[in-house]
Every structure is written in C-alpha cells, then in structure tokens.
C-alpha cells in the first residue's frame, strides 16, 4: 500500500512496483490542521501548498513580531513560484518534502524551509519524534512505516542588548533561477539566506551576527547549508573584502556533479545570489575595486 495525498509526484517519479491500495490522507483531519502561536506556525503535512501560502500571509496579529511576519511572507511569496496553480492547489507541503527526502527532488520548499530552521514531526509505528529539517533530509529515505505529520516554522527571537542599545534584525531573501520564471519548470538553482544583523558600535558598517545559507537543485541530493561560509561570516563586520572571500568560498563549495547540466551556470548563480544578498549591507563607501575584478 502507498500513502498519498494527491499523488502528483507521479509526474516525475513513476512507481516501480504495483500497489494494492492507495491510502488518501485527505480524510485524516489531524494532517490538515494549521496551528499558530507565539512559538511559530505548524502546518499539517496534508495541507496543500496554496493553503499553506495563504496561512503564511494572512496572519498579522500582535502575537507575531514584525520580523517574523516578514519571514513568513517571504516564504509564501516563494511558494507562489512553485509549479503551476493547479499543482499548488492539489499537492501537499508534506508530499513535496518527502519527495525531496526520498527521491532527491529539487524542492524549492525544502531549500527555503531549511534556511529558517524548520522542524518536522515524524511518526514511526507508535513512536513520535521532532527532527530538524536538516536531520530529516540527511537521513536514509523515509520508510513505508513512517509518516510525516507536520512541518513547523519556529518563531525567531531577537536578544536585544539593552546596555549597548544596538538593535539587531533578521533579513531573509529567497532566490530561484529556472528556464521559465513561473510554471512547471524545475530550477537550475534555488537558495534562501537568513541573516541576523546589527549595526557596528564603532562604525557605520553592518555586523553579521549569525546566518543560515541554504542552496538546492544544483545536482546535490538535497538542499544543503553552506556551514563553512556561515562560520566564516559569524561576528564579522561586512566589507567588500569579506564579501569577496565569501563569493570565493561559495564557488568552491557549490560544485554541481559532473553529470549535471549547465554546471558553470549553476555555480555562477550561487555566487551571484550571495553577492546580491550581502552587497546591499555594505554601508561603507568601499566597493568592489578593479583589483578584485581582475583577480
């Protein structure tokens, strides 16, 4: 037997074996719930991509901080670029993530949710567990006796420094390049960058407190974070020279497999996306000079 929601994954992955029974999860109300509180938003695995998008955009209540509302809206905007309207109205968020985990589907949803530290709730027989999306993607393919129950986008908390008066903020941007901007076109590369930034105490620059940088769909098995770049940026005052080093690290890290099409293009996209995100945060007049360009 096979658990399905709409079984739209058959478009890409034909069943190699015949099934006696298909179990439609739309009849299970617990899998279609959406819960919102101050800890975040939890979306049932059987919620359609369209309904998830509506839920992420509709709530502007006071119990959600403004920066978190911004993050949810950015996620929703990117989800609107996934597939066609018919597929978004039919396919489920959970099914998309299971395809990414089991079949290495180049999922935009997995990439953007990975950047915001999302969690997944898994049931195996009578055992329940919460995993980070990163742990879920890195595990062996989910077995037939396991069920993805829900996905949670946690609320992000800012720890303000009252003594210094320096105010931090979160920034999130998502990126996608494909043969067509909308519709059923798989991406050459997708990316999502979340950074916690604060003004520098001694200058006009911007300090990268922490960041989560995720890339997907470039020939890798699943969406991945570039942790070497995250660690390099943590606590640094952003400058043109720092950004130059970051771009070089990205080019060295995001390397498509040899059998992937357009390998040079995908690598250049990764460098371009990371430059576009961080370059606007360089407040000093220093810019990329001819020396950097020549190198």
Secondary structure, 3 states (H helix, E strand, C coil): CEEECCCHHHHCCCCCCCCCCEEEHHHCHHHHCEEEECCEEEEECCCEHHHHHHHHHHCCCCCCCHHHHHHHHHHHHHHCCCCCHHHHHHCEHHHHHHHHHHHCCCCHHHHHHHHCCCEEEEEECCEEEEEEHHHHHHCCCCCCCEEEEEEEEECCCCCCCCCCCCCEEEEEEEEEEECCCCCCCCEEEEEEEEEEEEECCCCCCEEEEEEEEEEECCCCCCCEECHHHHHHHCCEECCHHHHHHHHHHHHHHCCCCCCCCCHHHHHHHHHHHHHHHHHCCCCCCCCCCHHHHHC
